Amino acid sequence: MYSNYNGDVMTNETYDRFVERYESGQLPWADELPPPEVIDLVPTLPPGRALDLGCGYGRTAIYLAKHGWMADGIDFVEQAVDEAARRAAVAGVAEQTAFYAGSAATPKEDHAVYDLAVDIGCMHSFSDALLEEYRDSLKRVLKSGAIYLLFVHIRDESQEGRPHGIAKGHVETLFADGFTLDRVEHGSTQVEDRPPWESAWYWFKRN
Ligand SMILES: C[S@@+](CC[C@H](N)C(=O)[O-])C[C@H]1O[C@@H](n2cnc3c(N)ncnc32)[C@H](O)[C@@H]1O
């Protein structure tokens, strides 16, 4: 059971799954540095204010803060945001970062304050209804011209049991409203010794 900053109570399978992963330490994303796609983006943009959606231990927000950005990180697992804040302090960027526990579909800012949003592996586990809420919130909090960098796993419809990732083509449809797709790179991702998944990086611009 999880209580977000609005006091709403959210119980869901995804939350339980992530809490279990943090408790068991099965965290293939717990590296110190963000992926190369983030590192390569940083020198192309003037520093501003960024939002790290589903921030985990805050590697993206911390990296951005070390490169002149003010960065907020949101994650619904409290243990993750506590550790992100601790890591930011160790990295000397406590003042340039803010981490809070909450739903990535409802970041707490109510108007367009961000120049950049990054989502690495968060929204691809949302329901369709939550995805629309998330998209609408992003439209609200991103400035016109802001960049939105997204990494997702694409669902393999032939997979048995609980399908993993977002349906093929859904990202493009969802963000046709309010965003322009600058670039997409399709690839595959392998975690531990499991079979690889189809995945993709998207670079959007807020209209
Ligand atoms: C695959 S991990 C990646 C973490 C981080 N983006 C990184 O690259 O290090 C996905 C993260 O999204 C968070 N998450 C998933 N659904 C969420 C939601 N509805 N609201 C907030 N955080 C969520 C999980 O707790 C987890 O920390």
The ligand as an SDF file (V2000), in Angstrom:
LIG
                    3D

 27 29  0  0  0  0  0  0  0  0999 V2000
   13.4850    0.1380  -14.2800 C   0  0  0  0  0  0  0  0  0  0  0  0
   13.5180    1.2060  -12.8860 S   0  0  0  0  0  0  0  0  0  0  0  0
   14.5530    2.5230  -13.4970 C   0  0  0  0  0  0  0  0  0  0  0  0
   14.9560    3.5230  -12.4450 C   0  0  0  0  0  0  0  0  0  0  0  0
   15.6370    4.7870  -13.0050 C   0  0  0  0  0  0  0  0  0  0  0  0
   14.8330    5.4240  -14.0180 N   0  0  0  0  0  0  0  0  0  0  0  0
   17.0110    4.4920  -13.5460 C   0  0  0  0  0  0  0  0  0  0  0  0
   17.1790    4.5010  -14.7730 O   0  0  0  0  0  0  0  0  0  0  0  0
   17.9090    4.2400  -12.7580 O   0  0  0  0  0  0  0  0  0  0  0  0
   11.8740    1.9240  -12.9610 C   0  0  0  0  0  0  0  0  0  0  0  0
   11.5340    2.8090  -11.7810 C   0  0  0  0  0  0  0  0  0  0  0  0
   10.2340    3.3540  -11.9670 O   0  0  0  0  0  0  0  0  0  0  0  0
    9.5590    3.3680  -10.7160 C   0  0  0  0  0  0  0  0  0  0  0  0
    8.1220    3.3930  -11.0020 N   0  0  0  0  0  0  0  0  0  0  0  0
    7.3880    2.4680  -11.6840 C   0  0  0  0  0  0  0  0  0  0  0  0
    6.1060    2.8530  -11.7540 N   0  0  0  0  0  0  0  0  0  0  0  0
    6.0260    4.0520  -11.1280 C   0  0  0  0  0  0  0  0  0  0  0  0
    4.9510    4.9610  -10.8860 C   0  0  0  0  0  0  0  0  0  0  0  0
    3.6960    4.6980  -11.2680 N   0  0  0  0  0  0  0  0  0  0  0  0
    5.2320    6.1070  -10.2320 N   0  0  0  0  0  0  0  0  0  0  0  0
    6.4920    6.3680   -9.7900 C   0  0  0  0  0  0  0  0  0  0  0  0
    7.5320    5.5440   -9.9850 N   0  0  0  0  0  0  0  0  0  0  0  0
    7.3070    4.3970  -10.6460 C   0  0  0  0  0  0  0  0  0  0  0  0
   10.0490    2.1170  -10.0120 C   0  0  0  0  0  0  0  0  0  0  0  0
    9.8950    2.1790   -8.6120 O   0  0  0  0  0  0  0  0  0  0  0  0
   11.5270    2.0830  -10.4380 C   0  0  0  0  0  0  0  0  0  0  0  0
   12.3350    2.7580   -9.5270 O   0  0  0  0  0  0  0  0  0  0  0  0
  1  2  1  0
  2  3  1  0
  2 10  1  0
  3  4  1  0
  4  5  1  0
  5  6  1  0
  5  7  1  0
  7  8  2  0
  7  9  1  0
 10 11  1  0
 11 12  1  0
 11 26  1  0
 12 13  1  0
 13 14  1  0
 13 24  1  0
 14 15  1  0
 14 23  1  0
 15 16  2  0
 16 17  1  0
 17 18  1  0
 17 23  2  0
 18 19  1  0
 18 20  2  0
 20 21  1  0
 21 22  2  0
 22 23  1  0
 24 25  1  0
 24 26  1  0
 26 27  1  0
M  CHG  2   2   1   9  -1
M  END
$$$$
